[in-house]
Amino acid sequence: MAGPLPVAFLNGAFSPLETARISPLDRGFLYGDAVYEVIPVYAGRPFLLAEHLARLERSLHELSIPQPHPAAQWLAILQQLITANGGGTMYVYLQVSRGSEWGRNHAIPAGLAPTVFAFAAELPAEDSPAGTPGVRAITAPDCRWNRCDIKSTNLLGNVLAKTAAAAVGATETIFLADGELREGSSSAILVVHGDTVRAPVESRAILPSTSRRLALKLATEAGLRVHVGPVPVAALVAADEVWMCNATRALLPVVAIDDRPVGDGRPGRHWHAVRAGLDAYRRAVADLPPLQPLA
């Protein structure tokens, strides 16, 4: 990933990222008691912002962390942060922790003020859809906690899995549990058989992915059938195509899993069609209000 951009937001103020500081007693630091979002920005416009803020609201609610800002105020903060970092294409990371207390208590004290932090960084360069070779993945048992539907900063299981993939030259680790596909360490995973795109059921075991939701919408518009239900490991192994989608990498074709080719080992025709639909969708929404929900 590219390095961060220079200006950050912390608790109501913009400042150089290198000077931003939080208390070592912040519960996000001590316990991972925090939630976050990663929002891509194209030509200065936050992409799928309404969906990201809705998921942030849900995560905060599930952990009983007070919402620090209404949507319009979040938009104002993000737009000022984007402008302060030169505008253009980037991603914004925003995090809300439960806040700091004087001491360390497992039981949550009442009355804490959330710590709100955001910074920006360059988006990874996208390959040309016509020239991308695709990415490789490995599989692993899902070792994470059982509230993966909350986008919390408790990411050690994801970090170890991503590191294991990097160690063998792969991009992603795909989690498996109870004989079924779950998701990637930092992505949603979609499986294609013939003209059908298969996606696991949203549950406490996987994150409700904004990128996945858009990919399924675009797949339907491209004439593909969408089936949401259990995806057995055997279906992953026998897939014609496998797609990986997340905020910073958009939609990528997985061409090998555990050193076995997916399909013919090249990006598939359905991926090309849906990837073209993604480019068209970005152009279509470029001038719409950032808080307009996904249609």
N, C-alpha and C positions, 0 to 999 in steps of 0.2 A: 504494500500500500504506500501511496505517496505521503510525504511528510505533511504535518498540519500547517494551516495558514496562520498568520500572525495574531489576529484579534480574536479574543474569546469573550464570552458573557458569563458572569458569575454573580448571582444574587443581586440582580438589578443594575449592574454596571458593566460596561465594556472596558476591557483593558488588554494589554499585551498578554498573550497566552503564557509566555515564559514567566510572568510575574503572578499569575493567578494562583491562589492558595486556599485550601480548605483546612479546617481543624482536623488533627489526627484523631479526635474523638467523634468525628462524623460517623454515623451508623452505616453509611455506604462504604466507608473505608474499613470499619471494624467487622461488619457482618455481611457486606454485600446487600444491605437493606436499601435497595434503590432500583429504579427502573430506567429504561432508556429507549431511544428511537434513533434510527439512522435514516436520514431523508435525502434523497438525491436532488440535485438542483441543476436544471438545464437552462442556459441563457438567463440566469438570475431568478428563475421561477422554481420554487419548491414543487416537486413532483409527487402527486398522490398525497398532498398534505392533509386533506380532510381525513383520509384513511389512517394515516400515521397518527394524527392527533386523537382520533377515536380509539385506536389501539392503546395509546398512552393513557388516555382516560380510563380504559378498562383495566390496564395493569395497575394504575394507582388505586382504583376502587378495590381490586382484589387484595391489595396489601394494606388497605385503609390508610394510604398516604394522602393528605389533602392535595387537591388540584391547585397549583399555585397561580395559574393564569387561565383565563377563558381563551377560546380559540382565536379571537381577533387580536388579543394581546400577544399570544404566541406568534401569530403571523407578523406583527409589528417587530417583535424581537428578532425573528429569523431574517426578515428583510433587512433590518439594520445590520445584522451580523454579516449577511451576504454582501451587502454594499461595502461595509468596512473592510472586507477581504477581497475587494476588487470585482465582485459580481462574476458573471459567466457561469461556467460549469464546475461543480464541486459537490461535496456532500456535507451535510450538517449532522453532527452528533449532539444530541441533547440528553441530559440525565437529570433525574430528580431523585434525590435521596430523602430519607425521612428527616434528616437533619442531625445536629450535634447535641449532645447532652454533657453534663459535667460528671464524667465517670463512664462506666461500662456495665450495662444491665441487659441481660437477655430479654427480660420482659420489657415491653415497649412503654416508655414513659409518656404521659399525656402532655400535650401542649407544645410539641417540638415544631419549629419552623422548617419547612423543607429547604434543602440546599439545591439550587437550580444552576446548572452548568451547561454551557454549549460551546462548541468550537467547530471550525470548518476545516476541510482538507480537500485536496484534489481527488477527483474520481479516477479510478484506474482507467487507462486508455482502453477503448473498445476496439476489438478486431473488426475489420470489415466482415459482414456476414458471408460474403462470397469467398473470403480467404481464411476464415477461422478454422484451425485444425480441430477444435473441440478440446475438452479437458478430460483428465483421468480422475477416477475416484477409487476409494477403497471402502470396504464395509467394516463395521464393528458393532458389537453388542451395545445397546443404549445403556450407559451407566449414569445418566443424569437423574435429577430429582423428578418427582411426579407432578410438577406444576410447570411444565414447559410451555403452557399456554400464556404464562405471564412473562413478559419481556423484561426479566430482571437481570441485574448485573452478576448474578451467580452463574458464572460461565466457565468454571474450571473444567468441567467435563467436556465442554465444547472446545476449549483451548487445547486440552490434551489430545483430543481427536483430530483437530486441525493440524497440530504439530506432527502427529503420527502420519498424516497424509503427506505433509510437506517433506518428511524424512525419506519418503520413497518416490518423490517427484510427482505426487498427485496434488490436485487442487482441493479436493473435498473428501471427507469421511461421511458415509451414509450410515445412519443408525438403523439397526434392526432390533426388533424385540417381539417375542412370542410368535415367531415365524412370519412377521409382517414388516413391511417398510414403515419407517417413521418419517424422518426428515434428515437433512444434512446438518453438519455441525454449525454452519452459518447460512443455510439455504433451505428452501422448500424443494422437494424432488417430485417430478411428474414422470409417469411411465406411459409410453405409447405402444399400443398393440394395434396394428392395422390402422384404422381410422378413428380409434378411440383413445382418448387421453384419460388415464386413470390417476386419481389423487386419493391419498388417505383421508379418512374422515377427520375433521377438526375435533380435537378433544383436549383433555389436559396433557396429552402426551406430545403434542406438537404446537408450534406457534401459529396463530392465525396470521398468515402471511399476506401482506398487501401485494407483493409481487406475484404470488401464486394466484390471487384473485384476478389480477389483470391478465395473467397468462391464460387462465381458463376462459375468461371472457373473449380474448382474442382467438383462442382455439375454436370456440363456438362460431365466431364470426368468419373463421376460415373454413367452415363446413365440417369440422370434426365433432364427433360425439364426445361428451364429457361424462365420466362415471366417477362419482365420489363414493368410496367404500373401502373396505379392507383391501390392501394390495399385498398378496403373499410374496414371500421372498422369491418363490419360483417364478412369479410374474416379472419381478425385477430382472432376474437372470435371463429370462426369455424375451425381454423387451426388444421391439424394433428400434425404438428411440428412448432415450432418457434425457430429461431436461432438468437443469439446475437454475433456480431463480432466486435472486435476492436484490436488495436495494442498490448495492454498489456495482454489481456485475450484470444487472438486468436479467437476461435470459441466455443461458449458455447450453450448448449440447454436450452431454457426457458421452464420450466415444469409447471408453474402456472402464470396466469395473473389476477390481482385483485381477488386473492383467488379462481379463477376457474382453474381447471386443463387444461393443453394443451394436447390434445389427451388422452392417458391413464395416464398422470401425470409422465411419465418417459422419459428419452432421447430416441428419435426415431431411427429407423433403418437407415434412410437416414442420420441423423446426424452422426451416427457411421461410415457410409461409407465415408462421406466427411471428417470427422475428421481423419480417417486413411489416406485419401489422402493428408491431410495437413502434417502429419508426413512424408509421402513419399516425398512430395515436398520439405520440409526442407532438407531432406537428399540429394535429387537430386541437389539442388543448393548450397550445403555447400561449394563446392570447386570452384564455378564459381566467376568471378569478381563481386564485390559488386554492381557496377553500371550497370550491365546487366539488362535490363528491363524484366518485367514479360512476359514470352512467352505465 
